[in-house]
């Protein structure tokens, strides 16, 4: 898709909603609405985590560190007098001396049973990805295909069968990469390697630290996504890498991970940097990651939704990025697009050939192709 789209006039352009207090009260007072309000985002966030392949790693971390979760007693006090961990290390050291060959090499690097764990991570992710993703696709793109104006951001544009198949297959390949890496990390964790800086007990650092690091983690992830994404829209990187993602001019949820593998790994690495560098509570980090995964899927769904949270742009914001190309680079806030003046404007014209995020004057004789 190389042509431009003439800017449409909207009454409101990416208006962030106020926190819907009345809506919250109506949800809380209705058990059925409350269940849907809680379960639906969790399902989509789980789908997003599965599409990146690291859902298995978080499950393993939660399972192994379950006894470390707490609020009042610091972890170092809970572990006083616990000889189990030391005994495990001694047993492990004895096994090191007895194991030879490939098994010995794997054990030396704490990769025992890596093949089984990686296979489990891949299978786990694929079941969720195709199960939940397939349901969402069926519910909207098949059941409601005859009435797209009631739910779709671009009601007159659908991916061709070829592009949609390509979108799913490319996303599935990137899922394979992500799940494989997740499986290796999960193997290290299961074999006693303390590779993350995540902590599990609130009392270790206190509530103030937890709140501040949660906010900073969220902002770091959003800033990283913005600047990496904008860099990918420089002419060289766009033509070599990011153009693949923009083939899907009217994306579906599967398109969230349908991109060049190098781009996928770069974005994924940036997202998880905090869990390997600074102490962040497991729950707060998981909340930030799952939030990003949830809106990553929703923002690529093509479904015209307005976010519940007052800082989150509507789905149309990112859908317009796919429609107009080099504009609207942010994801979970408008902070960086506003600061750099890269929000789409009604008075500007955008196309795949106009780089920089500013567009061109709309009254320059260009017409929609």
C-alpha positions, 0 to 999 in steps of 0.5 A: 500500500503505497498511496496516501489517504486524504485526511478526514474530518472528525468531530473529535480527534483522539480525545481522551475520556475522563474516568467514567465514575458513573460507569464504574459504579454501574459495573460494580453494582452488577455482578454480571457486568463486573465479571465481564469487566474483569475477565474480558481484559484478562483474556485479551491480555493473556492472548497478548502475552501468548503472542509474545511467547513469554507468558510461560516464563511469568507462570514459572516465576509465580509458581516458584516464588509463590512462598516469597509473596508477602506484604509485611515480613521482609524476604530476608527474615522469612528465609532465616534458618531455611536450609532447603535452598542450601541443601538443593545447591549441595545436591546440584553440585553433586550432580555436576560431578556425575553428569557427563556429555550433552546432559552434563553441558546443559546441567553446567549452564543450568539448562536441564530439560531445556528441550521439554520446557521450550516445547511446553512454552511454545505449545502453551503460547500457540494454544492461547494465541490461536484459541483466543485469537481465533475466537475474537476473529470469528466473533467480529470479522466473521459474525459481524462482517456484514455490519462493519460500520457498527464496529470497525475503524475502517469499515470499507477496508479489509485485508485480503485473504492472502495478507491476513494469512500472511499476518497470522503466519508471520505473527506465529513465527515471531511467537515461536521466537518469543516462546523459545527465548521464554522457555530458555529463561524459564529453564534457567529459573527452574534450575535455580538461576536468579536471572531477574531483579524482580522481587516478590515481597512488598515489605522488601522496599516498601509501598512508596518504592512499589508505586514509584517504580510501577509508574516509572516502569510504565513510562519507560516502556511507553517511551521505549516503544515510542522512540524505537517505533519512530526510529523504525519510521526513518526511511532506511529502517522503514524500507528494510524492516518496518514496511513489512508491518505496514503491509497490514493497512487495516490490521487485526489483532494477529497483526500486533506481532506480524512484523520483521523478526528483528523488529519483534525482538528489539521491541520485546527486549526493550519492554522487559529491560526493567525485570533484568536491571532494577528491583521491580515488584513482580506484580507491578511489572506483570501489570505493566507488561500485561497492560501493554500486551492487552492494548497491543492486541486491542489497538491492532484489532481494528475495532473502534473502541474507546479506552477505559483509562483516561490516559489511553488513546482510543483504538482509532489512534493506532489504526490511523497510524496504519492508515496514514503511515508516518504519524501517531507513533505512541502506544499507551499515552499521547505524551511523546506524540504531543511533545514531538508534535507527531499527532495526526492533524486534520489540516495535514496530508499523510502518505507512505512517501512522506516521512518525519511524522509531520505530514504535508499541507493538505491543500497541495493538490494531492488526492486520495488514491 
